[in-house]
Amino acid sequence: MLGQSEAYGQMRALLHRYAGCDVQVLIEGETGTGKELAAREIHYLSERSERPFVPVNCGALPDNLIENELFGHERGAYTDARSAQPGLIEHASGGTLFLDEVDSLSSKAQVTLLRFLENNEYRPVGGGATRVSTARVLAASNACLEAQAAAGLFRRDLLYRLNALYVRLPPLREREGDIPMLARHFLRQVALRMERPEKRWTEEAQRVLDAHSWPGNVRELENVVLRAYLGTEGATIGASILHDFIAPAADLAPATLAGVSMAGADLHFVSAKRNAMCAFERSFLLDLMARTAGNISAAARLSGTERRQLGKLLKKHGIEATALR
């Protein structure tokens, strides 16, 4: 995990602190922010580091097989069950069970998981004896589970079980100063992996990278770096090639972009992009605070943002929360 920004440093400090607490942790963050990396950091810094780390993609668990996948089965449980098979929970014994995309679990699967988390007991399919798990459970979601629960899409009692400790991974756009550092790192990694000469960014290219909002976060940045390296013949990567891989303001709503007047504006790509982003942020924040009647805590929960970070954004755009109450 690489980062030097204040937001990233605070997040990693939490991970290190949580490594010493042997309870469930809920990790939330946008796609590509490194939720599994964060879970592995907690695991490998904990006393469980010598035991297995077992990742589970909850979105790939079918309803009719979830108990079999998690708890395993005994011989004869099914027609083709010629021998007993341990489940993922048993594989993670003494280690960590990482439930990725936990928000994608169906209602039935949520009930199954809740029943297990209540006392860490489970029974293999077709088995009589109850067993006790010694695995630590970490869960991750790219959706705000609090908002999902409020909308009736996620069980609130399961949320409380998973959310003993909580950490939010900051998106790349909130990690001031990290984009140029990561872009240089990925460029070196590509050269090493392909056993080719190293290349460097021009200053203009670095400004284009820094101005992009990176909706796909670190994963998107890594892909763009790879394409830029392979698409450049010389030792220097300029800004022009990045325009082929970074759609201008593609992640902004059309209505927002329509409201950004270009008449008399600075048509330099980086400046125009920054202005569009600034207009989007202010419009989004004003609407958010109006919906929550100026309640910053409620606005932070609704938008999936840390309260402190939301406060910084409000200050940046000169929005007084008290004026909206």
C-alpha positions in Angstrom: 0.0 0.0 0.0 1.5 3.3 -1.2 0.5 6.8 -0.2 1.9 9.9 1.5 -1.2 12.1 1.8 -2.7 13.0 5.1 -6.0 11.2 4.3 -4.1 8.0 3.4 -1.8 8.2 6.4 -4.8 8.5 8.8 -6.5 5.5 7.1 -3.4 3.3 7.4 -2.9 4.3 11.1 -6.5 3.0 11.7 -5.6 -0.3 9.9 -2.5 -0.7 12.1 -4.6 0.0 15.2 -7.3 -2.5 14.2 -4.8 -5.2 13.6 -4.4 -5.6 17.3 -8.2 -5.8 18.0 -9.5 -9.3 17.3 -13.0 -8.2 16.2 -14.9 -7.7 13.0 -14.0 -4.7 10.8 -16.1 -3.2 8.0 -14.1 -1.6 5.2 -15.9 0.7 2.9 -14.6 2.4 -0.2 -15.2 3.1 -3.9 -14.2 0.6 -6.5 -10.4 0.4 -7.0 -9.5 1.9 -3.6 -7.8 -1.3 -2.4 -10.2 -2.8 0.1 -8.7 -6.3 -0.1 -5.2 -4.8 0.3 -6.5 -3.0 3.4 -7.9 -6.3 4.8 -4.6 -8.1 4.1 -2.7 -5.3 5.9 -4.9 -5.9 9.0 -4.4 -9.7 8.8 -0.6 -9.6 8.2 0.0 -7.1 11.0 -2.1 -9.2 13.5 -1.2 -12.2 15.5 -3.1 -14.3 12.9 -0.5 -13.5 10.2 0.8 -17.1 10.1 -2.7 -18.5 9.6 -4.7 -18.4 6.3 -6.2 -15.3 4.8 -9.3 -16.5 2.9 -11.0 -14.0 0.5 -14.6 -14.7 -0.5 -16.4 -12.9 -3.3 -19.9 -12.6 -1.9 -21.3 -11.7 -5.3 -20.4 -15.1 -6.6 -22.1 -17.1 -3.8 -25.3 -18.7 -5.1 -28.2 -18.8 -2.7 -28.7 -22.5 -3.0 -25.0 -23.3 -2.2 -24.1 -20.6 0.3 -24.3 -22.8 3.4 -22.3 -25.5 1.6 -19.7 -22.9 0.5 -19.3 -21.4 3.9 -19.9 -24.3 6.2 -18.9 -27.3 4.1 -20.7 -30.6 4.0 -20.5 -34.1 5.5 -20.3 -37.3 3.4 -23.7 -38.3 2.1 -25.2 -34.8 2.5 -25.8 -34.8 -1.3 -26.1 -37.5 -3.9 -22.6 -36.8 -5.2 -21.1 -36.0 -1.7 -18.9 -39.1 -1.6 -16.6 -37.5 1.0 -16.8 -34.7 3.6 -15.6 -31.3 2.4 -14.7 -28.3 4.6 -16.2 -24.9 4.0 -14.5 -21.6 3.6 -15.0 -20.9 7.3 -13.0 -24.0 8.3 -10.3 -23.1 5.7 -9.9 -19.7 7.6 -9.6 -21.4 11.0 -7.3 -19.3 13.2 -6.9 -16.8 10.4 -9.1 -14.3 8.6 -12.2 -14.7 6.5 -12.5 -11.7 4.2 -16.1 -11.1 2.8 -15.7 -8.9 -0.2 -18.7 -7.2 -1.8 -20.8 -8.1 1.2 -23.5 -5.7 0.0 -24.3 -8.1 -2.8 -25.5 -10.8 -0.5 -29.1 -11.8 -1.0 -31.7 -11.7 1.8 -31.3 -15.4 2.4 -27.5 -15.2 2.4 -27.6 -12.3 4.9 -29.7 -14.4 7.3 -27.3 -17.3 7.0 -24.3 -15.0 7.7 -26.1 -13.3 10.6 -26.9 -16.6 12.2 -23.2 -17.6 12.1 -21.9 -14.2 13.4 -24.2 -14.2 16.4 -22.1 -16.9 18.2 -19.5 -18.0 15.6 -21.2 -21.4 15.5 -22.0 -23.4 12.4 -23.1 -26.8 11.3 -21.8 -28.4 8.1 -24.6 -29.4 5.6 -25.7 -32.9 6.5 -23.8 -32.9 9.8 -25.1 -33.2 13.3 -22.5 -31.6 15.5 -22.2 -27.9 15.9 -18.7 -26.4 15.4 -17.2 -23.2 16.6 -15.2 -21.0 14.2 -11.9 -19.3 15.3 -11.7 -17.2 12.1 -11.8 -13.4 12.3 -14.3 -11.8 9.9 -13.4 -8.7 7.8 -16.0 -7.4 5.4 -15.8 -4.9 2.6 -18.3 -3.0 0.5 -18.1 -0.3 -2.2 -21.6 0.8 -1.2 -22.5 2.7 2.0 -24.1 -0.1 4.1 -25.8 2.5 6.3 -27.6 3.9 3.3 -28.4 0.4 2.1 -29.9 -0.5 5.5 -31.9 2.7 5.5 -33.3 1.8 2.1 -34.2 -1.7 3.3 -31.6 -3.4 1.1 -29.4 -4.7 3.8 -30.2 -6.1 7.3 -29.4 -3.6 10.0 -28.8 -6.3 12.5 -26.1 -7.8 10.2 -24.6 -4.3 9.7 -24.2 -4.0 13.4 -22.5 -7.4 13.6 -20.0 -6.5 10.8 -19.4 -2.9 11.9 -17.7 -3.4 15.2 -14.8 -1.4 13.8 -15.1 0.8 10.7 -12.6 2.2 8.2 -13.3 4.2 5.0 -10.7 4.1 2.2 -10.3 7.6 0.7 -10.8 7.8 -3.1 -7.8 8.9 -5.1 -9.3 12.4 -5.7 -9.1 13.0 -1.9 -5.4 11.9 -1.6 -3.7 15.2 -2.3 -0.2 14.6 -3.7 -0.5 10.8 -4.1 -1.4 10.7 -7.8 2.0 11.9 -9.2 3.8 9.6 -6.8 1.7 6.6 -7.8 1.9 7.4 -11.5 5.7 7.3 -11.2 5.7 4.1 -9.2 3.4 2.3 -11.7 5.6 3.5 -14.6 8.7 1.9 -12.9 6.7 -1.3 -12.2 5.6 -1.6 -15.9 9.2 -1.2 -17.0 10.4 -3.9 -14.5 7.6 -6.3 -15.4 8.3 -6.0 -19.1 12.0 -5.8 -18.8 12.1 -2.6 -20.8 13.7 0.8 -20.3 12.1 3.2 -17.8 10.1 6.2 -19.0 9.1 9.5 -17.4 6.2 11.8 -17.4 6.3 15.4 -18.7 5.1 18.1 -16.3 2.1 18.6 -18.5 1.2 14.9 -18.4 1.5 14.9 -14.6 -0.9 17.9 -14.5 -3.4 16.0 -16.6 -3.2 13.0 -14.3 -3.5 15.2 -11.2 -6.6 16.9 -12.6 -8.5 13.8 -13.4 -11.1 12.7 -10.8 -10.3 8.9 -11.2 -13.7 7.3 -10.7 -11.9 3.9 -10.9 -9.3 5.1 -8.4 -5.9 3.3 -8.1 -7.0 0.5 -10.4 -7.9 2.9 -13.1 -4.7 4.9 -12.7 -2.6 1.7 -13.0 -4.4 0.7 -16.2 -3.9 4.2 -17.7 -0.1 4.1 -16.9 0.2 0.7 -18.6 -1.5 2.0 -21.8 0.5 5.2 -21.8 3.8 3.3 -21.5 2.9 0.9 -24.3 1.6 3.7 -26.5 4.7 5.8 -26.3 7.8 5.1 -28.4 10.3 7.4 -26.7 11.5 7.8 -23.2 9.1 10.6 -22.3 5.3 10.3 -22.0 3.4 13.5 -22.8 0.0 14.8 -22.1 -1.4 14.2 -25.6 -1.5 10.4 -25.3 -3.3 10.6 -22.0 -6.3 12.2 -23.7 -6.9 8.9 -25.6 -7.2 7.1 -22.3 -8.8 9.6 -20.0 -12.3 10.8 -21.1 -12.7 14.5 -20.3 -15.1 14.8 -17.3 -16.6 11.4 -18.2 -17.6 10.8 -14.6 -19.7 14.0 -14.3 -23.4 14.1 -14.8 -24.5 15.5 -18.1 -26.8 18.0 -16.4 -23.8 19.3 -14.4 -21.6 19.6 -17.5 -24.4 21.4 -19.4 -24.4 24.1 -16.7 -20.7 24.8 -17.1 -20.5 27.7 -19.6 -17.5 27.6 -22.0 -18.1 31.1 -23.3 -15.1 33.2 -22.5 -13.7 30.3 -20.4 -10.1 29.0 -20.3 -10.3 26.2 -22.9 -7.0 24.7 -21.8 -7.9 21.1 -21.0 -6.5 20.9 -17.5 -8.0 24.3 -16.5 -11.4 23.5 -18.0 -11.5 20.1 -16.3 -10.6 21.6 -12.9 -13.4 24.3 -13.4 -15.9 21.7 -14.3 -15.0 19.6 -11.2 -15.2 22.6 -9.0 -18.7 23.4 -10.3 -19.8 19.8 -9.9 -18.5 19.7 -6.3 -20.2 22.9 -5.3 -23.5 21.9 -6.9 -23.4 18.4 -5.3 -22.6 19.8 -1.8 -25.4 22.5 -2.0 -27.9 19.8 -2.9 -26.6 17.4 -0.3 -26.8 19.9 2.6 -30.2 21.1 1.5 -31.5 17.5 1.6 -30.1 17.0 5.2 -31.2 20.5 6.4 -27.5 21.5 7.1 -26.8 18.4 9.3 -23.2 17.6 8.5 -23.3 14.2 10.2 -26.4 13.1 8.3 -24.9 14.5 5.0 -21.7 12.5 5.6 -23.6 9.3 6.1 -25.8 9.9 3.1 -22.9 10.6 0.8 -20.6 7.9 2.2 -18.0 10.6 3.2 -16.1 11.0 6.5 -17.5 14.0 8.5 -14.1 15.6 8.7 -13.5 15.3 4.9 -17.0 16.7 4.2 -16.3 19.6 6.5 -13.1 20.4 4.5 -15.1 20.4 1.3 -17.7 22.7 2.7 -15.1 25.1 3.9 -13.3 24.9 0.5 -16.5 26.0 -1.3 -17.5 28.5 1.3 -20.7 26.7 2.2 -22.1 27.4 5.7 -24.1 24.4 7.0 -25.8 26.6 9.7 -27.3 28.8 7.0 -29.2 25.8 5.6 -30.9 24.7 8.9 
